[in-house]
Amino acid sequence: MHLKTVKIRNFMFIEEADLKLGKDLYLVVGENHDDISSSSNGAGKSMFCESLMWCLFGKLIRDNAVKDDVIGQFATHTEVTLELFAAGHIFKVTRYRKHPTLGHKLIVTVDGEEIAKHLQADSQRFLDANLGLCEATAFQTMYSGQDGEESFIKQSPANMLKTIIKIFQLGEIDKFEKGSKAHKVTLRQELDNQQGKVLSNEKQLEILKYNAPSQRQFIDGRFQSNLQSLKEEVLTLQVKADILLESEETSGISKEEEKQMEALSKDINDINKLKNKSLLLSEEISKDKKLIRLAETKLETYEVSIKSNQDILNNLVHNATGECSYCGNDIIHSGFTTSKIDQAQQDIDTAVVESSKYTAKINELKKRLLDKETDRKELDDTLNLAHDMISSWKELTSRKSKHDSILKQISAILSQIETLQEKKIPRLEEEYQLDLKSVDSKLRDYEKQLMTLGLNLEREKGLCDNIENKIKLVDRLVAMCQGIKELRFNNVMCQLKSKIAYNLDTLTGQDTVCVVDTDKDKFRFLFQKRTEISPKMFSQLSKGERAKVQRVIYDSFADILSVPFIIDDEGLDGLDDSGTVAVLDYMSNRNPNTTVLFVAHQQSVKDYFTSRPIVRVVRKNNKCYITVEK
C-alpha cells in the first residue's frame, strides 16, 4: 500500500497543492519567510501531514481545534483528495468541509466506482474496513510524532491493553459477544412470553371444554326460571282479582240510590250556594261591626269635646264671683275673653252637630246589622236542616267511588294477566328458541376454537422449543466468541512480538531485546540490552533509545496492519547523527512498498536526503506553497 497523489484546496494556510508521491521515503522541510527568526518552524510541515489524516478520518491532530478550523481564507470551503494504492485497487478519498452543494461529504471511489453514494457513515465504515484502521487507532500506527503524552508507548498498562484491542479491532468481538448476550436476554424474554401464551391457551382450552356443555344448561335453566316467575305472577294477579271481587265495596249502589244521589246532587248545589251566601253575610256583618265601633269611638270624642267646651264657657260667662273656678284669679272681661267665649260656643255647636250625625249613623248600622244577622240565622237554620241530606250524599258518593276504583283495579289486573299470557310468555318462548339457535351456533364456534387452540398450542410449544434451541445456539456463539477473542489476541501477540523482535534486531543490531508482558487486564513493554542484567521500562530509557523503540513499536503495528503511508513528525529528535542515519537506513530498507514522510530539522537528516525526494513547504505572505523535489 502506498500514497499516489495528494490534492489540497483551502486547507488552513494551504491555498492549493497538487502532489505526486510514491513508494519512497520523503523528507518534509519548511521555509518560513513570514518569520525569518523561526527558521522552518511555522512553515506548515505539520499542517501538510495533518491534511492527510484529516482527509482519511475527519479529525485534526492539534489540541483545542474545532471542525471549521480547516477552512482557510482563500475560499468558502475545504477539499482534500488522496489517491491510495492498496490490495491491487486504487482508492480515491475526497473529504469536503462546507462545500456549497456537497456540504461535509466524504466520497470514496474504488477503481473509479463510488461507494455508498448517499450515506457518509457508510463511506467512512467502508474506508476504515479496507484500511484496517479507524480514527481511534490511526494515530497509534500511521502517525507518530514526538514523545508526547498520548503516545502509545507512554500509556499505562491498562490503557495500553485497551489501545491494542482498538488497533486490532478485538473490541468488535466484544461487541458481538455483548450483542449475543443481549440477544439471549431478548430470547429469554420472548420465551417467557411464549410460555405465558402457552399457559393462557391451555387455560382457555380448559374453559372452552367446560363452557361448551354448560351453555345449553344455562339457557334451559334461565328459561325455566323466567317461565316459572311469569306463571307465579299470573297466579298472584288472579288471587288479587278474586279478593277484590269478594270485597263489600264491589256491590256498589242500587238504581234507586243512584236516582236519589242524582236528586241530592242538585240539592247539594243549592246548599253550596246557600253556604256561599252565608259566608258573604258573615263577612258583611264583621265589616258592619267594625264600622259601628269606629263610629262609637268618634261619637265619644265629640261628647268629650262638648263637655270640655261647656265647662270653659260656664267658667267665662256664668261665674258670679268673678274668679276663675280653676286657678282662683280674677277674670278680666276684655275682647280676648269675648273671643274665647265665642270660640268655645262655636266648638260646642260643631261637636253637637257631628255627634248627632254619628248617633244617626250608628243607629242605621245597628239596624242593618240586625237585619243581616237575622238573614244569616235563617240560612244557618236551613243548612242545619240539610245536614242529613249532605251526609247521605257523601255516603253514596264514597260507595260509588270505591266501587269504581275496585272495578278499575280488577280491569288493570285482568289486562296484566292478558299481557302475561298472550305476550310475555309467548315472547319468552320465542327468545328461548332463538337462544337455543345461538347456543348451537356458539357450540359450533367452540368446536372450531377448540381445534384452532389445539393447533396454536402445538405451534406455540414448537416456538418455545425453537427459542430454547436459539438460546443454546447463542450460548455456543458466546463461548465461540470468547475462544476466538483469546485465539486472535494470542495470534496478534505472537505477530507483534515477532515483528518487534525482528525490527528491533534490525535497528539495533540485536543489541536490545523487547519483552512483551501481558496479563489479564494489563499490557506493557520491557526493554533490555544484552549487556545489562535487568530490563527497563520505556520511561527509564535514554531519549535516543526511546526514539528508536517508539519507531520500532509503530512500525510493528504498521507491518501487521499494512498501512498505506507512515508519517514521522519530528520523531527523530533526541538521536545523534549516527542514530539518525541508522533509523533512516532501517526505514529505507524495511518499507520498500510504502510511502514514508519524515518531518525533521536535523542537518544529518537533510544530508541523508540529498539524493532522495523532498516535500518542500514554503510559507510566504500567510500562504503555504508545497512542491515535491526529486
ZAFIMI-656099 format. One record per residue (C-alpha): residue number from 1; x, y, z. Coordinates in steps of 0.5 Angstrom, whole numbers, plus 500, padded with zeros to 3 digits. Example, Ala and Ser with C-alpha at 12.3 -4.5 7.8 and 13.67 -1.06 7.14 Angstrom:
! residues 2
n,c1,c2,c3
1,525,491,516
2,527,498,514
END
This chain:
! residues 630
n,c1,c2,c3
1,500,500,500
2,503,507,498
3,500,514,497
4,500,516,490
5,497,523,490
6,495,529,494
7,491,535,492
8,489,540,497
9,485,546,497
10,484,552,502
11,486,548,508
12,488,553,513
13,494,557,510
14,495,552,504
15,491,555,498
16,493,550,493
17,497,544,493
18,498,538,488
19,503,533,489
20,505,526,486
21,508,521,491
22,510,514,491
23,514,508,495
24,519,512,498
25,522,516,504
26,520,523,503
27,523,529,508
28,518,534,509
29,522,541,510
30,520,548,511
31,522,555,510
32,518,561,514
33,519,567,510
34,514,571,514
35,518,570,521
36,526,569,519
37,528,568,526
38,524,562,527
39,527,558,521
40,523,553,519
41,518,553,525
42,511,555,523
43,512,554,516
44,507,549,515
45,510,542,515
46,506,539,521
47,500,542,517
48,501,539,511
49,501,532,515
50,495,534,519
51,491,535,512
52,493,527,510
53,490,525,517
54,484,530,516
55,482,527,509
56,482,520,512
57,479,521,519
58,476,528,519
59,480,529,525
60,485,535,527
61,491,533,531
62,493,539,534
63,489,541,541
64,483,545,542
65,482,545,535
66,475,546,532
67,472,543,526
68,472,549,522
69,479,551,523
70,481,547,517
71,477,552,513
72,483,557,510
73,482,565,508
74,482,563,500
75,475,560,499
76,469,558,503
77,470,551,503
78,476,546,504
79,477,540,500
80,483,535,501
81,484,529,496
82,488,523,497
83,490,517,492
84,492,511,495
85,494,504,492
86,492,498,496
87,491,491,495
88,491,492,488
89,486,497,487
90,486,505,487
91,482,508,493
92,481,516,492
93,478,519,498
94,476,526,498
95,473,530,504
96,470,537,504
97,468,542,509
98,462,547,508
99,462,545,501
100,456,550,497
101,453,543,495
102,456,537,498
103,457,540,505
104,461,536,509
105,461,530,505
106,466,524,505
107,467,521,498
108,470,514,497
109,472,511,490
110,475,504,488
111,478,504,481
112,473,510,479
113,467,507,482
114,464,511,488
115,462,507,495
116,456,509,499
117,453,515,495
118,448,517,500
119,451,516,507
120,457,519,509
121,457,514,515
122,457,508,510
123,463,511,507
124,467,512,513
125,466,505,515
126,468,502,508
127,474,506,508
128,476,504,516
129,475,497,514
130,479,497,508
131,485,501,511
132,484,496,517
133,484,503,522
134,480,508,525
135,480,515,528
136,482,512,535
137,488,508,532
138,491,511,526
139,495,516,531
140,498,510,534
141,500,507,528
142,501,511,522
143,502,518,525
144,508,518,530
145,510,525,533
146,515,527,539
147,515,523,545
148,508,526,547
149,503,525,553
150,499,521,548
151,504,517,545
152,502,509,546
153,509,507,549
154,508,512,555
155,501,510,556
156,499,506,563
157,499,498,562
158,491,498,563
159,490,504,557
160,496,500,553
161,492,494,553
162,485,498,551
163,489,501,545
164,492,494,543
165,484,492,543
166,482,498,539
167,488,498,534
168,487,490,532
169,479,491,533
170,479,486,538
171,473,490,541
172,469,488,535
173,469,481,538
174,467,484,545
175,461,488,542
176,459,482,538
177,459,478,545
178,455,483,548
179,450,483,543
180,450,476,543
181,448,476,551
182,443,482,550
183,440,478,544
184,440,472,549
185,436,476,554
186,431,478,549
187,430,471,547
188,429,469,554
189,424,475,555
190,421,472,548
191,421,465,551
192,418,467,558
193,412,471,554
194,411,465,549
195,411,460,555
196,406,465,558
197,402,465,552
198,402,457,552
199,399,457,559
200,394,462,557
201,392,458,551
202,392,452,556
203,387,455,561
204,383,458,555
205,382,451,552
206,380,448,559
207,375,454,560
208,372,452,553
209,372,445,554
210,368,447,561
211,363,452,558
212,361,448,551
213,356,444,555
214,355,449,561
215,352,454,556
216,346,450,554
217,344,448,561
218,345,456,563
219,340,457,557
220,335,452,560
221,336,454,567
222,334,461,565
223,328,460,561
224,325,455,566
225,326,460,572
226,323,466,568
227,317,462,566
228,316,460,573
229,317,467,575
230,311,469,570
231,307,464,572
232,307,466,579
233,306,473,577
234,300,471,574
235,297,467,579
236,299,472,584
237,294,477,580
238,289,472,580
239,288,472,587
240,289,479,588
241,283,480,583
242,279,475,587
243,280,478,593
244,278,485,590
245,271,481,587
246,269,479,594
247,270,485,598
248,264,489,600
249,265,495,596
250,264,491,590
251,257,491,591
252,257,499,589
253,250,502,590
254,243,501,587
255,239,504,582
256,234,508,587
257,240,510,591
258,243,513,584
259,237,517,583
260,237,519,590
261,244,521,589
262,243,525,583
263,237,529,586
264,241,530,592
265,247,533,588
266,242,538,585
267,240,540,592
268,247,540,594
269,249,545,589
270,243,550,592
271,246,548,599
272,253,550,597
273,250,557,594
274,247,558,601
275,254,556,604
276,257,562,600
277,252,567,601
278,252,565,609
279,260,566,608
280,259,573,605
281,254,575,610
282,259,574,616
283,264,578,612
284,259,584,612
285,257,583,619
286,264,583,621
287,265,590,617
288,259,593,620
289,261,591,627
290,268,595,625
291,264,601,623
292,260,601,629
293,266,601,633
294,269,607,629
295,263,611,630
296,262,610,637
297,269,612,638
298,268,618,634
299,262,620,638
300,265,619,645
301,271,624,642
302,265,629,640
303,262,628,647
304,268,630,651
305,269,636,647
306,262,638,648
307,263,637,656
308,270,641,656
309,268,647,652
310,262,647,656
311,266,648,662
312,270,653,659
313,264,657,657
314,261,657,664
315,267,659,667
316,268,665,663
317,260,667,663
318,256,665,669
319,262,665,674
320,258,671,679
321,264,672,684
322,269,674,678
323,274,669,680
324,277,663,676
325,274,657,678
326,281,653,676
327,286,658,679
328,282,663,683
329,285,669,679
330,280,675,677
331,277,674,670
332,278,680,667
333,273,682,662
334,276,684,655
335,276,683,648
336,281,677,648
337,276,674,653
338,270,675,649
339,273,672,643
340,275,666,647
341,268,665,649
342,265,666,642
343,270,660,640
344,268,656,646
345,261,656,644
346,263,655,636
347,266,649,638
348,260,646,642
349,256,648,637
350,260,644,632
351,261,638,636
352,253,638,638
353,252,637,630
354,257,632,629
355,255,628,635
356,248,628,632
357,251,625,625
358,255,620,628
359,249,618,633
360,244,617,627
361,250,613,623
362,251,608,629
363,243,607,629
364,243,606,622
365,249,601,622
366,246,597,628
367,239,596,625
368,243,594,618
369,247,589,622
370,241,586,626
371,238,585,619
372,244,581,617
373,244,577,623
374,237,575,622
375,238,573,615
376,245,569,617
377,241,566,622
378,235,564,618
379,241,561,613
380,244,557,618
381,238,554,620
382,236,552,613
383,243,549,613
384,243,545,619
385,236,542,617
386,240,540,610
387,246,536,614
388,243,530,614
389,242,530,606
390,249,532,606
391,251,526,610
392,247,521,605
393,250,524,599
394,257,524,602
395,256,516,604
396,253,515,597
397,259,518,593
398,264,515,597
399,261,508,596
400,261,509,589
401,268,512,588
402,270,506,592
403,266,501,587
404,269,505,581
405,276,504,584
406,276,497,585
407,273,496,578
408,279,500,575
409,284,495,579
410,280,489,577
411,281,491,570
412,288,493,570
413,290,486,574
414,286,483,568
415,290,487,563
416,296,485,566
417,294,478,566
418,292,478,559
419,299,481,557
420,303,476,561
421,299,470,558
422,299,473,551
423,305,477,550
424,311,476,555
425,310,468,556
426,310,467,548
427,316,472,547
428,320,469,553
429,319,462,549
430,321,465,542
431,327,468,546
432,329,461,548
433,328,458,542
434,333,464,539
435,338,463,545
436,338,455,543
437,340,457,536
438,345,462,538
439,348,457,543
440,348,452,538
441,352,457,533
442,357,458,539
443,358,451,540
444,360,450,533
445,364,456,534
446,367,453,541
447,369,447,537
448,373,451,532
449,376,455,537
450,378,448,541
451,381,446,534
452,385,452,533
453,387,453,540
454,390,446,540
455,394,448,533
456,396,454,536
457,398,451,543
458,402,446,539
459,405,451,534
460,407,455,541
461,410,450,544
462,414,449,538
463,416,456,538
464,418,455,545
465,423,449,543
466,425,453,537
467,427,459,542
468,430,455,547
469,435,452,541
470,436,459,539
471,439,460,547
472,443,454,547
473,446,457,540
474,447,464,543
475,451,460,549
476,455,457,544
477,456,463,540
478,458,467,546
479,463,461,548
480,466,461,541
481,467,469,541
482,471,468,548
483,475,463,545
484,476,467,538
485,478,473,542
486,483,469,546
487,486,466,540
488,486,472,536
489,489,476,542
490,494,471,542
491,496,471,535
492,496,478,535
493,501,478,541
494,505,473,537
495,506,477,531
496,507,483,535
497,513,480,539
498,516,477,533
499,515,484,529
500,518,488,535
501,524,483,536
502,525,483,528
503,525,491,528
504,529,492,534
505,534,487,532
506,535,490,525
507,535,497,528
508,540,496,534
509,544,490,531
510,541,485,536
511,543,490,542
512,537,491,545
513,531,486,547
514,524,487,548
515,520,483,553
516,512,484,552
517,509,483,559
518,501,481,558
519,497,480,564
520,489,479,564
521,488,487,564
522,495,490,563
523,500,490,558
524,507,493,558
525,514,493,554
526,520,492,558
527,527,493,554
528,534,490,556
529,540,491,553
530,544,485,552
531,550,488,556
532,545,489,562
533,543,485,568
534,535,487,569
535,530,490,564
536,528,497,564
537,521,501,563
538,520,506,557
539,521,512,561
540,528,509,564
541,531,509,557
542,535,515,555
543,532,520,550
544,535,517,544
545,533,510,546
546,526,512,547
547,526,515,540
548,529,508,537
549,524,504,541
550,518,508,539
551,520,508,532
552,520,500,532
553,513,500,536
554,510,504,531
555,513,500,525
556,511,494,528
557,504,496,528
558,504,499,521
559,507,492,519
560,501,488,522
561,496,493,519
562,499,494,512
563,498,502,513
564,498,506,506
565,503,511,509
566,507,513,515
567,508,520,518
568,514,521,523
569,513,528,525
570,520,530,529
571,520,523,532
572,528,523,530
573,529,529,536
574,534,526,541
575,538,522,537
576,545,524,535
577,548,524,528
578,549,516,528
579,543,514,531
580,539,519,526
581,542,515,520
582,541,508,523
583,534,510,524
584,533,513,516
585,537,507,514
586,533,502,518
587,526,506,515
588,529,506,508
589,530,498,508
590,524,496,511
591,519,500,507
592,520,499,500
593,513,499,498
594,510,504,503
595,510,512,503
596,514,515,509
597,514,522,511
598,519,525,515
599,519,532,519
600,526,534,521
601,530,539,523
602,537,536,524
603,542,537,519
604,544,530,519
605,537,528,516
606,538,534,511
607,544,531,509
608,542,524,508
609,536,526,503
610,541,530,499
611,539,524,493
612,532,523,496
613,526,526,494
614,524,532,499
615,517,535,500
616,518,543,501
617,513,547,505
618,514,555,504
619,510,560,508
620,510,567,505
621,505,572,506
622,501,568,510
623,500,563,505
624,504,556,504
625,507,553,498
626,508,546,497
627,512,542,492
628,516,536,491
629,523,536,489
630,526,529,486
END
